[in-house]
């Protein structure tokens, strides 16, 4: 599959947007978020579910509730026990004011 993918890209004149082995940090982050989603959102008894996931709409509703909580209310240790949305808003406010952003 990987060889065919590479060949298809080459024949189309495109280059892959993936890095070399060991530098795909975004993939690790994506896998972590997917793991959290599967653990926190989809199991029976999850606070984000209102019942069984019988229809796509049921899963979409649970997912929307989880994403809202994750971004706006979940306290992230690495962000100073603040939600991601609050941290991002502060980052952009500092950047807009011309102050160095750094890591907090």
C-alpha positions in Angstrom: 0.0 0.0 0.0 2.8 2.4 0.9 4.6 1.8 -2.3 1.5 2.3 -4.4 0.7 5.5 -2.5 4.3 6.8 -3.2 4.0 5.9 -6.8 0.6 7.6 -7.2 2.0 10.7 -5.6 5.1 10.7 -7.9 3.0 10.1 -11.0 0.8 13.0 -10.1 3.8 15.3 -9.4 3.0 15.6 -5.7 5.1 15.1 -2.6 3.9 13.5 0.6 3.2 15.7 3.6 4.6 13.2 6.0 8.1 13.4 7.6 10.7 10.8 8.0 10.7 8.1 10.7 10.6 9.5 14.2 9.6 13.1 13.4 5.8 12.8 13.0 4.9 14.4 16.3 1.5 15.4 15.0 0.6 11.8 14.5 1.4 11.0 18.1 -0.8 13.9 19.2 -3.6 12.7 16.9 -3.4 9.2 18.3 -3.5 10.5 21.9 -6.6 12.6 21.2 -8.3 9.6 19.4 -7.5 7.4 22.4 -9.0 10.0 24.8 -12.1 10.3 22.7 -12.6 6.5 22.5 -12.1 6.2 26.3 -14.1 9.2 27.4 -16.9 9.7 24.8 -18.0 6.5 23.2 -18.3 3.8 26.0 -21.6 3.0 27.5 -22.1 5.1 30.6 -20.1 8.0 29.3 -21.5 11.4 30.5 -21.5 12.6 26.9 -24.0 10.0 25.8 -27.7 10.3 26.3 -28.4 6.7 25.4 -27.3 4.0 23.0 -25.5 5.0 19.8 -28.1 3.6 17.4 -27.8 6.3 14.8 -25.0 8.5 13.3 -26.8 11.5 14.9 -26.4 9.9 18.3 -22.6 9.7 17.9 -22.5 13.2 16.4 -24.3 14.6 19.5 -22.0 12.8 21.9 -19.0 13.9 19.9 -20.1 17.5 19.9 -20.6 17.4 23.7 -17.2 15.9 24.2 -15.4 18.3 21.9 -17.1 21.3 23.7 -16.1 19.9 27.1 -12.5 19.1 26.0 -11.9 22.6 24.5 -13.8 24.8 27.0 -13.9 23.1 30.4 -11.3 20.3 30.6 -8.4 21.5 32.8 -5.1 20.6 31.2 -2.2 20.2 33.5 0.4 21.3 30.8 -1.6 24.5 30.3 -1.5 25.5 33.9 -4.8 23.7 34.8 -6.7 25.8 32.2 -8.9 24.7 29.4 -7.4 24.8 25.9 -9.7 27.6 24.7 -8.6 29.8 27.5 -4.9 29.1 26.9 -5.3 29.8 23.2 -7.2 33.1 23.7 -4.4 34.3 26.0 -1.8 33.2 23.4 -3.5 35.2 20.7 -4.0 38.2 22.9 -0.3 38.3 23.8 0.7 37.8 20.2 -1.7 40.6 19.0 -0.1 42.9 21.6 3.4 42.3 20.2 4.6 40.5 23.4 6.7 37.4 23.1 4.4 34.3 23.3 6.8 31.6 24.6 5.4 28.6 26.3 3.4 28.8 29.5 
